[in-house]
Amino acid sequence: MAFIEAASPHTMNTYGRVPIALSHGQGVRVWDVNGKSYLDGLGGIAVNTLGHNHPKLVPALQDQIAKIIHSSNYYHVPNQERLAAKLVELSGMTNVFFCCTGLEANEAAIKLARKFGHDKGIERPEIVVYEKAFHGRSIATLSATGNTKVQQGFGPLVEGFIRVPLNDIEALKAATEGNKNVVAVFFETIQGEGGVNPMRIEYLQQVRKLCDDRDWLLMIDEVQCGMGRTGKWFAHQWAGIVPDVMPLAKGLGSGVPIGAVVAGPKAANIFQPGNHGTTFGGNPLAMRAGIETITIMEEDGLMENAARVGAHLKGALAREIGGLKGVTEIRGQGLMIGIELATPCGVLTQRAADKGLLISVTADSVIRLVPPLIMTEAEADELVSILAPLVREFLAQ
Ligand SMILES: *Cc1c(COP(=O)(O)O)cnc(C)c1O
């Protein structure tokens, strides 16, 4: 432990870190520098889609590193075209802009929405956002985020956002009534940081229709819930809808930093040369990581695995702890599961780590499970066998 406590004297104090340093991983398991092993229920926050040291991903990335890591967007990048073609095929949309993170993808979405408005003669475009939303920590994306803790100390916030509650079509209509400046509606299909809060299928369909009727962009942040995690490539596909703009990141590169904004016909031609860009975005290494992630997911049926193992995990959790007083709800889809307790339960992160399980607690009282999509039913059972006693013990205190 002494090593760990002295381990971060020179990095900024931006995270309340669990006093563990991970050294390597294999599949759904990771080891710390002291040799202790953990089952990975967090997947680097929904990032490590293929788990750790994947036998197909590692050689592919090594091959790419030996060829070219970075060129520049001054030139054509064939891997960008390949990954874009894949994302277009999977999403039913048309064009992609690549960047490096989730906030960057959302920043690009916000810029798309504003320029969509300006191109129509709207001088002060406004975007509808949601309570409890999380879109990132740049000044614009934290302004779109619905959590005052994220915003505290960083005002003045960016203007042009209208905030509404989840799953309430009448509230959305009321908040935008007669407002000619509205250009877009922007939300996560299943809120991640906000506590694993799903948008209802009927609501998704209602918002799609409203956006069509009013000529607004439907912008769906699939940074956390996308990339097969829920058992569809993108979580909104459960509602049979297609958005106009879709930011992606986290799981898209299985750990290599990557972000993307996928656009449909209404948003595909808004940006012209000079409007937007990023030095690292779309570099050949990150693109290769994205291509390989999708290819391996297809070859190994990982989206189906996420649906099956996720349902198994949720069922086991429901059986073991679902009926306990103090467990408010177990929700989510596929391998994106939230267990809401009636009291703040942040201490469980450390307690689970002590027992060899990595999880996170978000929105103070929601245990979040977003493991790699390669998890097996046996590993899901193992997860429950560690977590359930901890929850019981916590609630009995
Ligand atoms: C994590 C997250 C982001 C921000 O992504 P970064 O890569 O941390 O900038 C944005 N939106 C959602 C839904 C997220 O879960």
The ligand as an SDF file (V2000), in Angstrom:
LIG
                    3D

 15 15  0  0  0  0  0  0  0  0999 V2000
  -18.0880    9.2030  -20.4950 C   0  0  0  0  0  0  0  0  0  0  0  0
  -19.1700    9.9390  -21.2010 C   0  0  0  0  0  0  0  0  0  0  0  0
  -18.9140   11.1290  -21.8870 C   0  0  0  0  0  0  0  0  0  0  0  0
  -17.5770   11.8060  -21.8510 C   0  0  0  0  0  0  0  0  0  0  0  0
  -16.5880   11.0420  -22.4430 O   0  0  0  0  0  0  0  0  0  0  0  0
  -15.0400   11.4150  -22.2180 P   0  0  0  0  0  0  0  0  0  0  0  0
  -14.3150   10.4750  -23.1270 O   0  0  0  0  0  0  0  0  0  0  0  0
  -14.7700   11.1740  -20.7670 O   0  0  0  0  0  0  0  0  0  0  0  0
  -14.8720   12.8350  -22.5750 O   0  0  0  0  0  0  0  0  0  0  0  0
  -19.9510   11.7040  -22.5890 C   0  0  0  0  0  0  0  0  0  0  0  0
  -21.1700   11.1540  -22.6240 N   0  0  0  0  0  0  0  0  0  0  0  0
  -21.4500   10.0170  -21.9810 C   0  0  0  0  0  0  0  0  0  0  0  0
  -22.8090    9.4230  -22.0900 C   0  0  0  0  0  0  0  0  0  0  0  0
  -20.4700    9.3720  -21.2380 C   0  0  0  0  0  0  0  0  0  0  0  0
  -20.7600    8.2480  -20.5800 O   0  0  0  0  0  0  0  0  0  0  0  0
  1  2  1  0
  2  3  1  0
  2 14  2  0
  3  4  1  0
  3 10  2  0
  4  5  1  0
  5  6  1  0
  6  7  2  0
  6  8  1  0
  6  9  1  0
 10 11  1  0
 11 12  2  0
 12 13  1  0
 12 14  1  0
 14 15  1  0
M  END
$$$$
